[in-house]
Amino acid sequence: MSNTQPAAIDSERIALKARKVSFDWEKTPLHWVPGDPFTTHTINVLHLLLPAGERWFVHVYKQVLPFIRDDRLREDVIGFIGQEAVHSQAHDDVLPHLRKLGLDPTPYTAQVDWMFEKMLGDRTLPPGRARHWWLMERVATIAAIEHYTAFLGDWVLNAEELDRRGADAVMLDLLRWHGAEEVEHRSVAFELFMHVDGGYRRRVRTWALAFSALVFLWQRGARFFMENDPTLLDGRASVGQFVRAGRAGTLPSTPALLRSIPRYLSRAYHPSQEGSTAQAVAYLADSPAANGGS
């Protein structure tokens, strides 16, 4: 059965470009959401997952470029690759600051690197059907992951409670610059998957893999940070804390996360229906880091 979906909203399309950014972490405290180590460390998991994950995106997309037959989509993918490479480096640059503050993420990042480089990396497969199948599996997995990066990007652009709690301005700018670009390019991964494959069963199967892996890695990362935070005597992370933070507005709400599942699995799904390109572009125009003022 074919997988049909509405076309992209033309007004939401924009030429993608990588932006040079600069962040000064010198004054960013360990708990950059004041008095809230759980929210701080739950969001900090991004710095553990994204460098390896986005390097993997770039690696896979360079392999799929020869299969793209649409010039506009090829331009979008090249722009996506450029943005993801910068995202990876920007989050990677936070890690030395965390080490300086007494929280060494190396044991966790080593596991994440192994997952992307070995479990999801290139395999010794014969040319032809088997190698193409593995490439398409990874393209579909990236589309599923990008559904959630766009979800998170839209959330952080609107997370006013973080401002009210006095969250560190530099960290908020990193998150919102990155989130805005995720919203800006939110359609690319899905449109690429639909262009080179588009199978609905593959979409569902790889969504299940991506969602399960993200939940597992995120809760594991939050526990790692809480347990290794040198300022906490008995740091713990729990689902209950996540649910309460979502209700308070300092993290995405659990109901919103759950509602995102049927949207992606709908045959009528298209990413342009979610988030606002206008809001993302407006933030990028004012972002201190994206304009050399961080």
C-alpha positions in Angstrom: 0.0 0.0 0.0 1.4 3.4 -1.0 2.4 6.0 1.6 0.7 9.2 0.6 1.1 12.6 2.3 0.3 16.2 1.6 2.8 18.3 -0.2 5.1 20.7 1.6 3.7 24.1 2.4 5.5 26.3 -0.2 5.6 29.3 2.1 7.5 27.2 4.6 10.4 26.4 2.3 13.6 28.3 2.7 17.1 28.0 1.4 19.2 26.3 4.0 22.6 27.6 5.0 25.1 26.8 7.8 25.6 29.7 10.1 28.8 30.5 11.9 28.2 30.6 15.7 30.3 31.4 18.7 29.5 30.7 22.4 31.4 31.8 25.5 30.9 29.3 28.3 33.1 30.9 30.9 30.2 32.3 33.0 27.8 29.4 32.4 27.2 27.6 35.8 26.9 23.9 36.2 23.2 24.2 37.0 22.3 26.7 34.3 18.7 26.5 35.3 19.0 27.9 38.8 18.1 25.5 41.6 17.0 22.8 39.1 19.8 20.3 38.4 17.3 17.7 37.0 16.0 20.1 34.2 19.6 21.2 33.6 21.0 17.7 33.2 18.0 16.3 31.3 18.6 19.0 28.6 22.4 18.6 28.9 21.9 15.1 27.5 21.8 16.9 24.1 25.5 17.6 24.5 26.1 13.9 24.9 24.0 12.6 22.0 24.2 15.2 19.3 27.9 15.4 18.4 28.1 11.7 17.5 24.5 11.6 16.2 24.8 14.5 13.8 28.2 13.4 12.6 26.4 10.1 11.7 23.6 12.0 9.9 26.2 13.8 7.8 28.0 10.5 7.0 24.9 8.7 5.9 23.6 11.7 3.8 26.8 11.9 1.9 26.3 8.3 0.9 22.7 8.9 -0.3 23.4 12.0 -2.3 24.0 10.0 -5.6 20.4 8.6 -5.3 18.8 12.1 -5.3 17.1 12.9 -8.6 15.5 16.2 -7.6 17.8 19.3 -7.8 15.9 21.2 -5.2 16.0 18.4 -2.7 19.7 17.9 -3.4 20.2 21.5 -2.4 18.2 21.1 0.7 20.2 18.0 1.7 23.5 19.8 1.2 22.2 22.7 3.3 21.0 20.2 6.0 24.5 18.6 6.0 26.1 21.9 6.6 23.8 22.8 9.4 24.2 19.5 11.1 28.0 19.6 11.0 27.9 23.0 12.8 25.4 21.6 15.4 27.7 18.7 16.2 30.7 21.0 16.8 28.7 23.5 18.9 27.4 20.8 21.3 30.8 19.1 21.4 32.4 22.4 22.5 30.2 22.4 25.7 31.9 19.2 27.0 35.2 20.7 28.0 33.3 23.3 30.1 31.4 20.5 31.9 34.7 18.8 32.6 36.1 22.0 34.0 33.1 22.2 36.4 33.8 18.6 37.6 31.5 16.6 35.5 33.3 14.4 33.0 30.9 12.9 30.4 33.5 10.7 28.7 32.2 7.3 29.9 28.8 8.1 28.5 29.9 9.7 25.2 32.1 6.7 24.6 29.0 4.5 24.6 27.1 6.9 22.3 30.0 7.0 19.9 30.1 3.2 19.8 26.4 3.0 19.0 26.5 5.4 16.0 29.9 4.2 14.7 29.5 0.5 15.2 25.8 -0.5 15.6 24.5 2.1 13.1 27.6 2.5 11.1 28.7 1.1 7.7 28.6 -2.7 7.5 30.7 -5.0 5.4 27.9 -5.9 2.9 28.1 -6.9 -0.7 27.2 -4.3 -3.3 23.6 -4.4 -4.4 20.4 -5.1 -2.5 21.9 -5.7 0.9 24.0 -2.6 1.0 21.1 -0.5 -0.4 18.7 -1.9 2.2 21.0 -0.9 5.0 21.4 2.6 3.6 17.6 3.0 3.3 17.1 1.8 6.9 19.4 4.5 8.1 17.8 7.2 6.0 14.4 6.2 7.4 15.8 6.2 11.0 17.2 9.8 10.5 13.7 10.9 9.3 12.2 9.5 12.5 14.8 11.2 14.7 14.4 14.5 12.9 10.7 14.4 13.8 11.8 14.6 17.4 14.6 17.2 16.9 12.0 19.4 15.3 9.6 18.7 18.1 12.2 19.8 20.6 13.2 22.8 18.5 9.7 24.0 18.5 9.3 23.4 22.2 12.5 25.3 23.2 11.6 28.3 21.0 8.4 28.6 23.1 9.7 27.5 26.5 9.1 30.8 28.3 9.3 29.1 31.7 13.1 28.7 31.2 13.4 32.5 30.9 11.2 33.0 33.9 13.4 30.7 35.9 16.5 32.7 35.0 18.2 30.1 32.7 21.7 31.0 31.5 21.4 33.2 28.5 24.3 31.6 26.5 22.9 28.1 27.0 19.4 29.2 26.0 20.9 30.8 22.9 22.6 27.6 21.9 19.4 25.6 22.4 17.2 28.1 20.6 19.7 28.7 17.7 19.9 24.9 17.2 16.2 24.4 17.7 15.4 27.2 15.2 17.5 25.5 12.6 15.9 22.1 13.3 12.5 23.8 12.7 13.9 25.5 9.6 15.0 22.2 8.0 12.4 19.9 9.6 11.1 18.7 6.2 14.3 17.7 4.6 14.9 14.2 6.2 11.3 13.1 5.7 11.2 14.3 2.1 14.6 12.6 1.4 13.2 9.3 2.8 10.0 9.7 0.7 12.1 10.4 -2.4 14.5 7.4 -2.2 12.1 4.9 -0.5 9.0 6.0 1.3 7.8 2.6 2.4 5.3 2.9 5.2 6.3 -0.3 7.0 9.9 0.9 7.0 8.8 4.2 8.4 7.0 2.5 11.2 9.7 0.1 11.9 12.5 2.7 12.0 10.3 5.0 14.1 10.0 2.3 16.7 13.8 1.8 16.8 14.5 5.5 16.9 11.9 6.3 19.6 13.0 3.4 21.8 16.6 4.3 21.5 16.0 8.0 22.2 14.0 7.2 25.3 16.6 4.7 26.5 19.6 7.0 25.9 18.0 10.1 27.3 17.0 8.5 30.6 20.4 6.9 30.8 22.1 10.2 30.2 20.0 12.1 32.7 20.8 9.4 35.3 24.5 9.6 34.5 24.6 13.3 34.9 22.6 13.3 38.2 24.7 10.5 39.7 28.0 12.1 38.7 27.2 15.7 39.5 29.8 16.7 42.1 27.5 19.1 43.9 24.7 16.5 44.6 24.9 14.1 47.5 22.3 11.8 46.2 21.5 12.7 42.6 18.8 10.8 41.0 16.7 11.0 37.8 13.2 9.5 37.5 10.2 9.5 35.2 8.2 11.3 37.9 10.6 14.2 37.8 10.3 14.4 34.1 6.5 14.4 34.2 6.5 17.1 36.9 9.0 19.3 35.0 6.8 18.9 31.9 3.8 20.2 33.8 5.9 23.1 35.1 7.0 24.0 31.5 10.8 23.5 32.0 10.8 20.3 29.9 8.5 19.1 27.2 5.2 17.7 28.6 4.6 14.0 28.5 1.2 14.4 26.8 2.8 16.5 24.0 5.4 13.8 23.5 2.8 11.1 23.3 0.7 13.1 20.9 3.7 13.4 18.6 3.7 9.6 18.0 0.4 9.3 15.9 1.3 12.4 14.0 4.5 10.9 12.6 2.8 7.5 12.0 -0.1 9.1 10.1 -0.1 8.4 6.4 -1.0 12.1 6.0 2.1 13.3 7.9 4.3 16.0 6.6 6.8 17.9 8.8 5.8 21.3 7.3 2.6 21.0 9.3 4.5 21.3 12.6 6.3 24.3 14.0 6.7 27.7 12.3 9.5 28.6 9.9 8.7 32.3 10.4 9.3 32.0 14.1 12.5 30.1 13.6 13.9 32.6 11.0 12.9 35.5 13.3 14.9 33.9 16.2 17.9 33.3 14.0 17.9 36.9 12.9 18.2 38.0 16.6 20.4 35.1 18.0 23.5 36.6 19.6 25.6 33.5 18.6 24.4 33.5 15.0 25.1 37.2 14.7 28.5 37.1 16.3 27.4 38.7 19.6 27.4 35.8 22.1 
